[in-house]
Amino acid sequence: MKITDIRFAKLSVPLITPFKTALRSVSSIEDVVVLIETDSGHIGYGAQHLRRR
């Protein structure tokens, strides 16, 4: 099995109700989604939340 394609995208989802912390205001959540395809037809997905520093 070999990887034939890797795709990724950054998603930004607006929150219906933004919230505030002591450090910042949050009005949307951002994630990275990864799609990996193999030569045998298998497809895998992964996601990771983006942290702001």
C-alpha positions in Angstrom: 0.0 0.0 0.0 1.4 3.4 -1.0 0.1 6.9 -0.5 -1.0 8.4 -3.8 -2.5 11.7 -2.7 -2.5 14.0 0.4 -4.8 17.0 0.6 -5.4 19.4 3.4 -7.6 22.4 4.1 -8.0 25.0 6.8 -11.6 25.4 8.1 -12.9 28.3 10.0 -16.2 27.8 11.6 -18.0 30.9 13.1 -19.5 30.5 16.5 -23.1 31.3 17.0 -22.3 32.9 20.4 -18.7 34.2 20.7 -17.1 34.0 24.1 -14.4 35.9 25.9 -11.6 34.7 28.2 -9.1 36.7 30.2 -6.7 36.7 27.2 -8.9 37.0 24.1 -12.3 37.0 22.4 -13.2 33.9 20.3 -15.6 34.3 17.5 -14.6 31.3 15.3 -12.9 27.9 15.6 -10.1 27.0 13.2 -9.1 23.4 12.2 -6.9 21.7 9.7 -8.4 18.7 7.9 -6.2 16.1 6.1 -7.3 13.5 3.5 -4.9 10.7 2.5 -5.6 8.3 -0.3 -3.7 5.1 -1.1 -3.2 3.1 -4.3 -5.5 0.3 -2.9 -8.4 2.7 -2.6 -8.3 3.4 1.1 -9.1 6.9 2.3 -8.2 8.3 5.7 -9.2 11.6 7.3 -7.6 13.5 10.2 -8.2 16.8 11.9 -6.4 19.1 14.3 -7.5 22.2 16.1 -5.3 25.2 15.4 -4.0 26.8 18.6 -3.1 30.5 18.6 -0.3 31.6 20.8 
